[in-house]
Every structure is written in C-alpha cells, then in structure tokens.
Amino acid sequence: MNFQLSEEQLLLIDGFQKFLEREVKPLARRYRDQLIPVAEMRTIQQAMTDFGVGAGVIEEEFGGMGVDAVTSGLLQFELSRMSPDIAVTSLIQNIVGKLMRYVPDQLRSSYLADVLAVNRFGCVGMSEPDAGSQVTAVRCRAVEDGDDYVINGEKLWISNGGYSDFIFLLARFNNDPVGGLGLILVERQDGYETCDIEKMGLNSQSTAQVSFQDVRVPKTNLMVPPGEAMKTLLISLSGSRPLVSLMALGVAQASLDESVSYAQDRTQFGKPIAGHQLISAKIGEMATKVEAGKLLALKALSQIDRGERSDLCAAMSKWFGTQMACEVVSEALQIHGGNGITKEYPVEYMYRAVRPFMVTEGTNEIQKLSIGRALTGIDAFG
Ligand SMILES: Cc1cc2nc3c(=O)[nH]c(=O)nc-3n(C[C@H](O)[C@H](O)[C@H](O)COP(=O)(O)OP(=O)(O)OC[C@H]3O[C@@H](n4cnc5c(N)ncnc54)[C@H](O)[C@@H]3O)c2cc1C
C-alpha cells in the first residue's frame, strides 16, 4: 500500500494552503456565525475551481478536470481546516458535479458549463421532516399532468438550499416505497421556495428547508426514473462519506494545531502545560485520532480511484472519522481551559462546527448498521 502523496499532490496542497491563508481565512473570520451572502460565496468558490475544488471532480469527458477522489479528499480536508462552512458548500458542488452525468442529455451542456464555472449553485434534496435515516419514507410527490410533473412537498436540511439555483430532487412518483422514488431536476425559477435554518454551527453557509407547492416541471427534467434513484444516490453518497469524514478531521486538525501552540505558551505550576503529562498525552491521542481517521478515509477514496467498491470502508471512515474529530475538538477545548469556551479563541467555534458531521450524510448509527449488515448479511435497521 502506498502512503506517499505524489509530487503533484504535494505542490497542489502547498499552493492551496497559501490561497486559503490569503483568501479564505479573512472571509471565514468576517462571517463567523453569519451567512456568507451568495455573491461572496460564489466568488470564493469560483476562485477555488483552479485548484479542482468542488466540481473539479467532473470527468474530463464532460469538460471537467477529472480530479481523483484522493486529491479531492485532501483538498476538502485543507479547506475545512480553514473553514468547514465554505467546505460544505464545495462538497455539495462536488456531489452535484458527480450527479451531472444523470442530467438529461438535452439539458446537460448548459448546466455543466454553469456548474463548472460556479455560475449557479445546485443542491441535493433527499431528507424531509418525516424522512431522515429512512429515506424510503419520502413523501414529496411528483404527479404527471400532460407534459409536466406537478411537485408538492417539503425537503429539510438541504445544504446550499438557500444558495441554490436548482435542486436534484428525490421525489415520489408512485406508492412503491423504493421503486416509486425518482430523481428530477427542478429550477428555482420553476417556483420552489427556501428558508435557511439556524444551527449550532456551520451558519456561514446555507442549510435550508425547501418547499414545493404546485411546482410545475417538464417531464424532460427527469434525471433518474422511479426505481433507479435510490441506487444512484447511494453509490454517489458512498463516495462523499469519506469526504465528510475528512472535513470533520480538518476541523480536528485545526483544533489540534491551536492546542499545540496553546499548550506550549500557557504556563501553570511553573512550566508550559505541554510539560504536564496529562496534557502531553491528550495531544498524543488527538494527533493519533486525526491520523487514523485520515488513513481510513483516504483508503476508501483510493478504492474509488481504482474503481473498486468502497461502501464498507466509506461507512467505516464516516463514523470513525467524524467521531474521532468530535473527540479531538472536545479535548482541544479542555486544553484551552476557560479560554476555550470564549469567542476570543477559535476552538469554541470548531466545537460547534464539527458536531453536525456526525449527523449529516447518514448518521453514525446508520453507518454502523450498514457495516454490520455487510458483514453478517442480516439487516438490523427495522
Ligand atoms: C448539517 C447538515 C446538512 C445536511 N445536508 C443535507 C442535504 O444536503 N441533503 C439532504 O437530503 N439531507 C441533508 N441532511 C440531512 C441528513 O442526511 C439527516 O439529518 C440524516 O439522514 C438523519 O436524519 P434525521 O435528522 O431525520 O434523523 P432521524 O433519522 O430521525 O434519526 C434520529 C436518531 O435516531 C437514529 N436512528 C434512526 N434510525 C435508526 C435505526 N434504524 N437504528 C438505530 N438508530 C436509528 C439516528 O441515528 C439518530 O441518532 C443534512 C443534515 C445536516 C445536519
């Protein structure tokens, strides 16, 4: 197994880190806990396309950069280290990019150009108030009417929802629990409405409720017909789980960096707190957890790059990486003592920003159940 990054990857990451310091850091600071307006989010996402962030994963045959999964993961890690919020928006552009191949041929070229240039934001709508872990409970309905579908329903927790110009919508076309679900492209101008949700963290990007009331969409916008959509989305999501893990670990790495310098500077009992064994051991554990989480995520991504099935490793990396990341950031807060819980120090923000990653892209409980099912052949979901 090769643990060595290529010269090209090292150069890319080095250039990207400098860019992040110069362009992303000030923006993230200015908008801490406030929504970055769509125009500024678009500008920063556009600036990152040169590095292959977001829709850089779109295959070369479709005019994209064809960035490999491992490199994409390394970029998401670095970006999240600086701003997990901006990284979430990039992640959704990345997922939208991967789903572009399902956009009907006659529509694809105009969308591709806009997604590649980040002229328009997309989002992916699966979850609903009554359909979270149990995606097959989706109620949002698409009913045939002449050459159109008429859509009614609610989507919840949709990342980039408030920014979105279009949504890849998982809707119910008939009553078959799994077979009735299809994926359809809906434009903002077709009439869906969004409302941003205030969260414990990650408030600099949009997570929205999306409402459809008699929204009329041409039948030609159908991306994946009923019966195929769940499989398509599950394959695509298994590729993004290691990215979510790396994003959480990016926050953990940032909190570790802060903790190392704090422990070197802060003196108690006549020496830097790094000289107290319990603090030194915490730092040792934190660094090991970040490293182990990264390795598992990169293994899942390298399986994807080799065209292998990665579902199992992706599920392992999602729960393990996000769990480790939350533990690491919690310890970072502890190392900072009282200062840790103040707004003056960045670890307080990291503590709030890292926690949602244990829920999004399939909760950690669901990841463990998927692993258990794959190993035993017995489903314990119901
Ligand atoms: C920041 C953020 C961004 C998101 N972005 C998107 C997005 O862009 N698009 C989208 O469609 N969705 C998105 N989601 C939604 C996310 O996928 C759901 O929140 C997630 O699937 C869980 O659904 P739920 O919140 O309804 O929790 P529930 O499914 O109600 O779960 C509640 C609790 O019960 C547990 N649980 C549920 N079923 C079982 C079971 N069978 N066995 C054991 N435990 C179980 C869960 O693990 C959890 O702990 C996002 C969520 C967050 C927090």
The ligand as an ORCA input file, in Angstrom:
! r2SCAN-3c Opt
* xyz 0 1
  C     -25.580     19.973      8.523
  C     -26.482     19.023      7.783
  C     -26.524     19.044      6.383
  C     -27.376     18.198      5.693
  N     -27.433     18.279      4.315
  C     -28.348     17.526      3.632
  C     -28.518     17.688      2.222
  O     -27.827     18.471      1.560
  N     -29.472     16.946      1.598
  C     -30.273     16.059      2.279
  O     -31.116     15.427      1.659
  N     -30.122     15.891      3.626
  C     -29.194     16.607      4.320
  N     -29.057     16.453      5.678
  C     -29.959     15.556      6.392
  C     -29.288     14.327      6.944
  O     -28.988     13.423      5.930
  C     -30.252     13.768      8.002
  O     -30.249     14.684      9.090
  C     -29.830     12.403      8.478
  O     -30.006     11.455      7.463
  C     -30.629     11.979      9.725
  O     -31.999     12.164      9.560
  P     -32.837     12.876     10.733
  O     -32.150     14.149     11.043
  O     -34.244     12.935     10.295
  O     -32.672     11.937     11.988
  P     -33.521     10.589     12.276
  O     -33.471      9.692     11.093
  O     -34.843     10.961     12.836
  O     -32.629      9.953     13.433
  C     -32.693     10.367     14.788
  C     -31.772      9.455     15.592
  O     -32.227      8.105     15.506
  C     -31.203      7.275     14.993
  N     -31.800      6.216     14.151
  C     -32.666      6.354     13.113
  N     -32.967      5.157     12.610
  C     -32.296      4.242     13.332
  C     -32.189      2.814     13.313
  N     -32.816      2.071     12.387
  N     -31.413      2.218     14.235
  C     -30.716      2.941     15.147
  N     -30.769      4.279     15.230
  C     -31.538      4.922     14.321
  C     -30.300      8.196     14.181
  O     -29.001      7.648     14.043
  C     -30.327      9.444     15.045
  O     -29.434      9.310     16.090
  C     -28.181     17.275      6.397
  C     -28.114     17.230      7.788
  C     -27.280     18.092      8.490
  C     -27.257     18.015      9.973
*
